[in-house]
Amino acid sequence: MSKSKIVAAALLATALTAGRAEAFCLFSCDPTTDNARSVFENRLKQKFDPDVKVVKFEVSRFWQLDVEGAGHKAVEFYFTGTAEFPKGANLDCKPDEAGAVKEGCSASKYYSTTVSNQEIKGRQYIEPGATIEFKDETRFDQAPSGWKGQDGKSY
C-alpha cells in the first residue's frame, strides 16, 4: 500500500470518527457525574490545598436549568463530597486564642466550593488531618468549547 493511500485512509477514518462523535453528542452530551467530581476536586485544590484527597462523592440531584433566554444551556449537580486534608489548608489563617482571624481570612466553618454571589470570600483555615463533608452544588454552562465547569475548564 502506498503512502498516499495510507494517509487518505487515515484522514477518512478521522473524519468519520469526528462525525460520529458530533452526531452522538446531539443526543447525549450533558456533563457526567465524573465531570462534576473533577470540578469539585479542582475547586478544592484551587480554594484550599493542592494535596486534598476526595474520599467520597455522591450526586443527589441533577437537572437542566432553564436559561434559554441567556442563549445557552446549563446543568446543575447537587452532591455530597467528603475530602481529607492531610496538610490542612490556609494554615496562616488559623484563628488566635480569642477566635479572631487576620484580614483576608474567614472565621466561617461553612465550607463550600460553589462559585456564586454567596461564596465565602475570605480564605478558610482547615487543621491538618481534618476530614470535611461538603453538601454542595456545581454548575456547567454550555459553551462553544463544550461544557464549562465552575473550575474554569471545559468538559
C-alpha positions as CSV (number, residue, x, y, z in Angstrom):
1,M,0.0,0.0,0.0
2,S,1.4,3.4,-0.9
3,K,2.0,6.3,1.5
4,S,-0.7,8.4,-0.2
5,K,-3.3,5.6,0.3
6,I,-2.4,5.2,4.0
7,V,-2.7,9.0,4.5
8,A,-6.0,9.1,2.7
9,A,-7.3,6.2,4.8
10,A,-6.2,7.9,8.0
11,L,-7.9,11.2,7.0
12,L,-11.1,9.3,6.1
13,A,-11.1,7.5,9.4
14,T,-10.5,10.7,11.3
15,A,-13.4,12.4,9.5
16,L,-15.8,9.6,10.1
17,T,-14.9,9.3,13.8
18,A,-15.4,13.1,14.3
19,G,-18.7,13.0,12.5
20,R,-19.9,10.1,14.7
21,A,-18.9,11.9,17.9
22,E,-20.8,15.0,16.9
23,A,-23.9,13.0,16.0
24,F,-23.7,11.1,19.2
25,C,-23.4,14.4,21.2
26,L,-26.7,15.6,19.6
27,F,-28.5,13.1,21.7
28,S,-26.4,12.7,24.9
29,C,-23.8,15.3,25.7
30,D,-24.6,16.5,29.2
31,P,-21.8,16.6,31.7
32,T,-21.4,13.5,33.8
33,T,-21.0,12.7,37.5
34,D,-17.3,12.2,36.8
35,N,-17.1,15.7,35.4
36,A,-18.9,17.1,38.5
37,R,-16.4,15.2,40.7
38,S,-13.5,16.7,38.7
39,V,-14.8,20.2,39.2
40,F,-15.3,19.6,42.9
41,E,-11.7,18.3,43.2
42,N,-10.3,21.1,41.1
43,R,-12.1,23.7,43.2
44,L,-10.9,22.1,46.4
45,K,-7.3,22.4,45.1
46,Q,-7.8,26.0,43.9
47,K,-9.5,27.2,47.1
48,F,-8.0,25.1,49.9
49,D,-5.0,22.9,49.2
50,P,-3.4,21.1,46.2
51,D,-2.9,17.9,48.3
52,V,-6.5,17.4,49.2
53,K,-8.0,13.9,48.7
54,V,-11.6,13.3,47.7
55,V,-12.7,10.2,49.5
56,K,-16.4,10.2,48.7
57,F,-18.6,11.8,46.1
58,E,-22.3,11.2,45.6
59,V,-24.7,13.2,43.4
60,S,-28.1,13.6,44.9
61,R,-29.8,15.7,42.2
62,F,-29.1,16.6,38.6
63,W,-31.1,18.8,36.3
64,Q,-31.1,21.1,33.3
65,L,-31.5,24.7,34.1
66,D,-33.9,26.9,32.1
67,V,-31.5,29.6,30.8
68,E,-32.6,29.7,27.2
69,G,-33.1,33.5,27.5
70,A,-29.4,33.7,28.1
71,G,-28.7,31.9,24.8
72,H,-27.2,28.7,26.2
73,K,-28.0,25.6,28.2
74,A,-26.8,24.9,31.7
75,V,-27.0,21.9,34.1
76,E,-26.5,21.6,37.9
77,F,-25.4,18.8,40.1
78,Y,-26.2,18.8,43.8
79,F,-23.8,16.5,45.7
80,T,-22.2,15.4,48.9
81,G,-18.5,15.1,48.8
82,T,-16.0,14.2,51.6
83,A,-12.4,15.4,51.4
84,E,-9.4,14.8,53.6
85,F,-6.8,17.5,54.2
86,P,-3.6,15.8,55.2
87,K,-1.7,19.1,55.4
88,G,-4.6,21.2,56.3
89,A,-5.4,24.4,54.4
90,N,-4.6,28.1,54.7
91,L,-2.6,27.5,57.8
92,D,-1.8,31.2,58.1
93,C,-5.5,31.8,58.7
94,K,-5.6,29.9,62.0
95,P,-7.7,31.9,64.5
96,D,-5.9,33.2,67.5
97,E,-6.9,32.2,71.1
98,A,-9.8,34.6,71.1
99,G,-11.1,33.2,67.8
100,A,-10.1,36.3,65.7
101,V,-8.7,35.8,62.2
102,K,-6.5,38.2,60.3
103,E,-7.6,40.2,57.3
104,G,-8.3,38.2,54.2
105,C,-9.3,35.2,56.2
106,S,-12.8,34.0,57.3
107,A,-13.8,32.5,60.6
108,S,-16.7,30.7,58.9
109,K,-17.0,27.0,59.5
110,Y,-19.2,26.6,56.4
111,Y,-17.1,25.1,53.7
112,S,-18.2,25.3,50.0
113,T,-16.7,25.1,46.6
114,T,-19.6,26.7,44.8
115,V,-18.9,29.8,42.8
116,S,-21.8,32.2,43.5
117,N,-22.6,35.6,45.0
118,Q,-22.8,33.9,48.4
119,E,-19.4,32.3,48.3
120,I,-17.3,32.9,51.4
121,K,-14.7,35.4,50.1
122,G,-12.0,35.0,52.8
123,R,-9.6,32.1,52.9
124,Q,-10.6,29.5,55.5
125,Y,-8.3,27.6,57.9
126,I,-8.6,23.8,57.9
127,E,-6.5,22.0,60.5
128,P,-4.0,19.3,59.3
129,G,-5.6,15.9,59.1
130,A,-9.2,17.2,59.0
131,T,-11.9,15.4,57.0
132,I,-14.7,17.7,55.9
133,E,-18.1,16.9,54.3
134,F,-19.3,19.3,51.7
135,K,-23.0,19.5,50.8
136,D,-22.6,21.5,47.7
137,E,-23.5,22.1,44.1
138,T,-21.8,22.8,40.8
139,R,-23.0,24.2,37.6
140,F,-21.9,23.7,34.0
141,D,-22.7,26.2,31.2
142,Q,-22.7,25.2,27.6
143,A,-20.1,27.0,25.6
144,P,-18.7,26.5,22.1
145,S,-15.7,24.6,23.5
146,G,-18.0,22.2,25.4
147,W,-19.5,22.4,28.9
148,K,-17.7,25.0,31.1
149,G,-17.4,24.0,34.7
150,Q,-17.0,26.3,37.7
151,D,-13.3,25.4,37.8
152,G,-12.9,27.3,34.5
153,K,-12.2,24.2,32.5
154,S,-14.2,22.7,29.6
155,Y,-15.7,19.2,29.6
